[in-house]
């Protein structure tokens, strides 16, 4: 019976830690940008230019 009580208390503590981390992320603005992820796939990625030594293996 004492093992179950320890597991319940531990799970409540872990759940409160995750709730606190989520609250901190929301308050610090982690989820503020909701527009750009939806249109990011519409823009082409810029290709980097490689120098001649990289393309010819010299």
PDB file as gemmi writes it, atoms N, CA and C in Angstrom:
CRYST1    1.000    1.000    1.000  90.00  90.00  90.00 P 1                      
ATOM      1  N   UNK A   1       0.819  -1.202   0.000  1.00  0.00           N  
ATOM      2  CA  UNK A   1       0.000   0.000   0.000  1.00  0.00           C  
ATOM      3  C   UNK A   1       0.858   1.260   0.000  1.00  0.00           C  
ATOM      4  N   UNK A   2       1.986   1.216   0.676  1.00  0.00           N  
ATOM      5  CA  UNK A   2       2.841   2.396   0.727  1.00  0.00           C  
ATOM      6  C   UNK A   2       3.499   2.676  -0.630  1.00  0.00           C  
ATOM      7  N   UNK A   3       3.718   1.623  -1.442  1.00  0.00           N  
ATOM      8  CA  UNK A   3       4.308   1.816  -2.763  1.00  0.00           C  
ATOM      9  C   UNK A   3       3.343   2.581  -3.660  1.00  0.00           C  
ATOM     10  N   UNK A   4       2.077   2.262  -3.575  1.00  0.00           N  
ATOM     11  CA  UNK A   4       1.070   2.961  -4.372  1.00  0.00           C  
ATOM     12  C   UNK A   4       1.010   4.431  -3.977  1.00  0.00           C  
ATOM     13  N   UNK A   5       1.086   4.707  -2.714  1.00  0.00           N  
ATOM     14  CA  UNK A   5       1.065   6.093  -2.238  1.00  0.00           C  
ATOM     15  C   UNK A   5       2.290   6.857  -2.742  1.00  0.00           C  
ATOM     16  N   UNK A   6       3.446   6.220  -2.723  1.00  0.00           N  
ATOM     17  CA  UNK A   6       4.661   6.864  -3.228  1.00  0.00           C  
ATOM     18  C   UNK A   6       4.535   7.130  -4.724  1.00  0.00           C  
ATOM     19  N   UNK A   7       3.988   6.184  -5.490  1.00  0.00           N  
ATOM     20  CA  UNK A   7       3.820   6.368  -6.923  1.00  0.00           C  
ATOM     21  C   UNK A   7       2.822   7.481  -7.239  1.00  0.00           C  
ATOM     22  N   UNK A   8       1.763   7.565  -6.492  1.00  0.00           N  
ATOM     23  CA  UNK A   8       0.769   8.621  -6.711  1.00  0.00           C  
ATOM     24  C   UNK A   8       1.377   9.991  -6.420  1.00  0.00           C  
ATOM     25  N   UNK A   9       2.089  10.119  -5.338  1.00  0.00           N  
ATOM     26  CA  UNK A   9       2.710  11.395  -4.988  1.00  0.00           C  
ATOM     27  C   UNK A   9       3.762  11.782  -6.029  1.00  0.00           C  
ATOM     28  N   UNK A  10       4.558  10.810  -6.455  1.00  0.00           N  
ATOM     29  CA  UNK A  10       5.575  11.076  -7.473  1.00  0.00           C  
ATOM     30  C   UNK A  10       4.938  11.504  -8.787  1.00  0.00           C  
ATOM     31  N   UNK A  11       3.867  10.843  -9.187  1.00  0.00           N  
ATOM     32  CA  UNK A  11       3.211  11.209 -10.446  1.00  0.00           C  
ATOM     33  C   UNK A  11       2.582  12.596 -10.365  1.00  0.00           C  
ATOM     34  N   UNK A  12       2.056  12.964  -9.224  1.00  0.00           N  
ATOM     35  CA  UNK A  12       1.494  14.306  -9.060  1.00  0.00           C  
ATOM     36  C   UNK A  12       2.603  15.360  -9.133  1.00  0.00           C  
ATOM     37  N   UNK A  13       3.744  15.076  -8.541  1.00  0.00           N  
ATOM     38  CA  UNK A  13       4.862  16.015  -8.591  1.00  0.00           C  
ATOM     39  C   UNK A  13       5.360  16.181 -10.021  1.00  0.00           C  
ATOM     40  N   UNK A  14       5.490  15.064 -10.765  1.00  0.00           N  
ATOM     41  CA  UNK A  14       5.937  15.137 -12.151  1.00  0.00           C  
ATOM     42  C   UNK A  14       4.920  15.902 -13.003  1.00  0.00           C  
ATOM     43  N   UNK A  15       3.626  15.651 -12.780  1.00  0.00           N  
ATOM     44  CA  UNK A  15       2.591  16.359 -13.534  1.00  0.00           C  
ATOM     45  C   UNK A  15       2.642  17.855 -13.242  1.00  0.00           C  
ATOM     46  N   UNK A  16       2.872  18.235 -12.014  1.00  0.00           N  
ATOM     47  CA  UNK A  16       2.987  19.657 -11.670  1.00  0.00           C  
ATOM     48  C   UNK A  16       4.225  20.295 -12.294  1.00  0.00           C  
ATOM     49  N   UNK A  17       5.315  19.533 -12.388  1.00  0.00           N  
ATOM     50  CA  UNK A  17       6.515  20.052 -13.053  1.00  0.00           C  
ATOM     51  C   UNK A  17       6.243  20.296 -14.539  1.00  0.00           C  
ATOM     52  N   UNK A  18       5.568  19.364 -15.213  1.00  0.00           N  
ATOM     53  CA  UNK A  18       5.239  19.563 -16.624  1.00  0.00           C  
ATOM     54  C   UNK A  18       4.253  20.706 -16.813  1.00  0.00           C  
ATOM     55  N   UNK A  19       3.311  20.856 -15.916  1.00  0.00           N  
ATOM     56  CA  UNK A  19       2.370  21.961 -15.987  1.00  0.00           C  
ATOM     57  C   UNK A  19       3.096  23.291 -15.804  1.00  0.00           C  
ATOM     58  N   UNK A  20       4.045  23.333 -14.885  1.00  0.00           N  
ATOM     59  CA  UNK A  20       4.838  24.541 -14.677  1.00  0.00           C  
ATOM     60  C   UNK A  20       5.691  24.874 -15.892  1.00  0.00           C  
ATOM     61  N   UNK A  21       6.273  23.857 -16.531  1.00  0.00           N  
ATOM     62  CA  UNK A  21       7.077  24.095 -17.734  1.00  0.00           C  
ATOM     63  C   UNK A  21       6.203  24.597 -18.873  1.00  0.00           C  
ATOM     64  N   UNK A  22       5.010  24.055 -19.011  1.00  0.00           N  
ATOM     65  CA  UNK A  22       4.095  24.514 -20.048  1.00  0.00           C  
ATOM     66  C   UNK A  22       3.659  25.956 -19.787  1.00  0.00           C  
ATOM     67  N   UNK A  23       3.339  26.276 -18.546  1.00  0.00           N  
ATOM     68  CA  UNK A  23       2.943  27.634 -18.172  1.00  0.00           C  
ATOM     69  C   UNK A  23       4.081  28.617 -18.456  1.00  0.00           C  
ATOM     70  N   UNK A  24       5.313  28.238 -18.135  1.00  0.00           N  
ATOM     71  CA  UNK A  24       6.468  29.090 -18.398  1.00  0.00           C  
ATOM     72  C   UNK A  24       6.637  29.307 -19.901  1.00  0.00           C  
ATOM     73  N   UNK A  25       6.458  28.242 -20.707  1.00  0.00           N  
ATOM     74  CA  UNK A  25       6.614  28.366 -22.161  1.00  0.00           C  
ATOM     75  C   UNK A  25       5.561  29.295 -22.748  1.00  0.00           C  
ATOM     76  N   UNK A  26       4.342  29.218 -22.261  1.00  0.00           N  
ATOM     77  CA  UNK A  26       3.289  30.099 -22.759  1.00  0.00           C  
ATOM     78  C   UNK A  26       3.565  31.543 -22.355  1.00  0.00           C  
ATOM     79  N   UNK A  27       3.976  31.749 -21.120  1.00  0.00           N  
ATOM     80  CA  UNK A  27       4.241  33.105 -20.642  1.00  0.00           C  
ATOM     81  C   UNK A  27       5.457  33.735 -21.311  1.00  0.00           C  
ATOM     82  N   UNK A  28       6.430  32.920 -21.724  1.00  0.00           N  
ATOM     83  CA  UNK A  28       7.635  33.477 -22.343  1.00  0.00           C  
ATOM     84  C   UNK A  28       7.483  33.657 -23.845  1.00  0.00           C  
ATOM     85  N   UNK A  29       6.329  33.308 -24.412  1.00  0.00           N  
ATOM     86  CA  UNK A  29       6.065  33.580 -25.811  1.00  0.00           C  
ATOM     87  C   UNK A  29       6.470  32.485 -26.773  1.00  0.00           C  
ATOM     88  N   UNK A  30       6.611  31.281 -26.323  1.00  0.00           N  
ATOM     89  CA  UNK A  30       7.022  30.192 -27.205  1.00  0.00           C  
ATOM     90  C   UNK A  30       5.965  29.868 -28.258  1.00  0.00           C  
ATOM     91  N   UNK A  31       4.712  30.137 -27.978  1.00  0.00           N  
ATOM     92  CA  UNK A  31       3.621  29.768 -28.875  1.00  0.00           C  
ATOM     93  C   UNK A  31       2.939  30.978 -29.503  1.00  0.00           C  
ATOM     94  N   UNK A  32       3.625  32.105 -29.582  1.00  0.00           N  
ATOM     95  CA  UNK A  32       3.011  33.320 -30.104  1.00  0.00           C  
ATOM     96  C   UNK A  32       2.866  33.330 -31.618  1.00  0.00           C  
ATOM     97  N   UNK A  33       3.807  32.760 -32.345  1.00  0.00           N  
ATOM     98  CA  UNK A  33       3.795  32.826 -33.800  1.00  0.00           C  
ATOM     99  C   UNK A  33       2.924  31.709 -34.368  1.00  0.00           C  
ATOM    100  N   UNK A  34       1.728  32.052 -34.802  1.00  0.00           N  
ATOM    101  CA  UNK A  34       0.829  31.035 -35.354  1.00  0.00           C  
ATOM    102  C   UNK A  34       0.664  31.168 -36.856  1.00  0.00           C  
ATOM    103  N   UNK A  35       1.172  32.246 -37.458  1.00  0.00           N  
ATOM    104  CA  UNK A  35       0.961  32.465 -38.886  1.00  0.00           C  
ATOM    105  C   UNK A  35       2.075  31.887 -39.752  1.00  0.00           C  
ATOM    106  N   UNK A  36       3.323  32.163 -39.422  1.00  0.00           N  
ATOM    107  CA  UNK A  36       4.419  31.791 -40.325  1.00  0.00           C  
ATOM    108  C   UNK A  36       4.588  30.290 -40.531  1.00  0.00           C  
ATOM    109  N   UNK A  37       4.331  29.413 -39.554  1.00  0.00           N  
ATOM    110  CA  UNK A  37       4.452  27.990 -39.862  1.00  0.00           C  
ATOM    111  C   UNK A  37       3.469  27.517 -40.927  1.00  0.00           C  
ATOM    112  N   UNK A  38       2.331  28.149 -41.033  1.00  0.00           N  
ATOM    113  CA  UNK A  38       1.348  27.709 -42.015  1.00  0.00           C  
ATOM    114  C   UNK A  38       1.712  28.127 -43.435  1.00  0.00           C  
ATOM    115  N   UNK A  39       2.520  29.167 -43.595  1.00  0.00           N  
ATOM    116  CA  UNK A  39       2.902  29.619 -44.934  1.00  0.00           C  
ATOM    117  C   UNK A  39       4.364  29.333 -45.250  1.00  0.00           C  
ATOM    118  N   UNK A  40       5.095  28.746 -44.343  1.00  0.00           N  
ATOM    119  CA  UNK A  40       6.509  28.474 -44.562  1.00  0.00           C  
ATOM    120  C   UNK A  40       6.721  27.515 -45.729  1.00  0.00           C  
ATOM    121  N   UNK A  41       5.807  26.572 -45.926  1.00  0.00           N  
ATOM    122  CA  UNK A  41       5.961  25.605 -47.006  1.00  0.00           C  
ATOM    123  C   UNK A  41       5.762  26.232 -48.381  1.00  0.00           C  
ATOM    124  N   UNK A  42       5.216  27.435 -48.460  1.00  0.00           N  
ATOM    125  CA  UNK A  42       4.984  28.084 -49.734  1.00  0.00           C  
ATOM    126  C   UNK A  42       6.224  28.768 -50.295  1.00  0.00           C  
ATOM    127  N   UNK A  43       7.219  29.015 -49.463  1.00  0.00           N  
ATOM    128  CA  UNK A  43       8.425  29.712 -49.884  1.00  0.00           C  
ATOM    129  C   UNK A  43       9.524  28.716 -50.209  1.00  0.00           C  
ATOM    130  N   UNK A  44      10.288  29.024 -51.258  1.00  0.00           N  
ATOM    131  CA  UNK A  44      11.397  28.157 -51.639  1.00  0.00           C  
ATOM    132  C   UNK A  44      12.587  28.412 -50.730  1.00  0.00           C  
ATOM    133  N   UNK A  45      13.345  27.355 -50.491  1.00  0.00           N  
ATOM    134  CA  UNK A  45      14.556  27.507 -49.702  1.00  0.00           C  
ATOM    135  C   UNK A  45      15.662  28.063 -50.590  1.00  0.00           C  
ATOM    136  N   UNK A  46      16.480  28.914 -50.020  1.00  0.00           N  
ATOM    137  CA  UNK A  46      17.595  29.467 -50.769  1.00  0.00           C  
ATOM    138  C   UNK A  46      18.718  28.439 -50.805  1.00  0.00           C  
ATOM    139  N   UNK A  47      19.206  28.162 -52.000  1.00  0.00           N  
ATOM    140  CA  UNK A  47      20.296  27.206 -52.158  1.00  0.00           C  
ATOM    141  C   UNK A  47      21.615  27.929 -51.953  1.00  0.00           C  
ATOM    142  N   UNK A  48      22.506  27.299 -51.199  1.00  0.00           N  
ATOM    143  CA  UNK A  48      23.803  27.920 -50.952  1.00  0.00           C  
ATOM    144  C   UNK A  48      24.722  27.660 -52.135  1.00  0.00           C  
ATOM    145  N   UNK A  49      25.521  28.659 -52.461  1.00  0.00           N  
ATOM    146  CA  UNK A  49      26.468  28.534 -53.558  1.00  0.00           C  
ATOM    147  C   UNK A  49      27.742  27.898 -53.026  1.00  0.00           C  
ATOM    148  N   UNK A  50      28.169  26.844 -53.705  1.00  0.00           N  
ATOM    149  CA  UNK A  50      29.393  26.176 -53.289  1.00  0.00           C  
ATOM    150  C   UNK A  50      30.551  26.693 -54.137  1.00  0.00           C  
ATOM    151  N   UNK A  51      31.725  26.745 -53.540  1.00  0.00           N  
ATOM    152  CA  UNK A  51      32.895  27.190 -54.286  1.00  0.00           C  
ATOM    153  C   UNK A  51      33.365  26.075 -55.222  1.00  0.00           C  
ATOM    154  N   UNK A  52      34.230  26.408 -56.151  1.00  0.00           N  
ATOM    155  CA  UNK A  52      34.712  25.424 -57.123  1.00  0.00           C  
ATOM    156  C   UNK A  52      35.480  24.301 -56.439  1.00  0.00           C  
ATOM    157  N   UNK A  53      36.191  24.591 -55.363  1.00  0.00           N  
ATOM    158  CA  UNK A  53      36.965  23.560 -54.695  1.00  0.00           C  
ATOM    159  C   UNK A  53      36.055  22.525 -54.030  1.00  0.00           C  
ATOM    160  N   UNK A  54      34.884  22.928 -53.589  1.00  0.00           N  
ATOM    161  CA  UNK A  54      33.957  21.993 -52.976  1.00  0.00           C  
ATOM    162  C   UNK A  54      33.274  21.120 -54.007  1.00  0.00           C  
ATOM    163  N   UNK A  55      32.964  21.675 -55.188  1.00  0.00           N  
ATOM    164  CA  UNK A  55      32.247  20.913 -56.194  1.00  0.00           C  
ATOM    165  C   UNK A  55      33.154  19.987 -56.979  1.00  0.00           C  
ATOM    166  N   UNK A  56      34.432  20.323 -57.120  1.00  0.00           N  
ATOM    167  CA  UNK A  56      35.350  19.498 -57.899  1.00  0.00           C  
ATOM    168  C   UNK A  56      36.197  18.579 -57.027  1.00  0.00           C  
ATOM    169  N   UNK A  57      36.080  18.687 -55.739  1.00  0.00           N  
ATOM    170  CA  UNK A  57      36.809  17.799 -54.837  1.00  0.00           C  
ATOM    171  C   UNK A  57      38.282  18.104 -54.720  1.00  0.00           C  
ATOM    172  N   UNK A  58      38.694  19.305 -54.997  1.00  0.00           N  
ATOM    173  CA  UNK A  58      40.100  19.684 -54.928  1.00  0.00           C  
ATOM    174  C   UNK A  58      40.439  20.176 -53.556  1.00  0.00           C  
TER     175      UNK A  58                                                      
END                                                                             
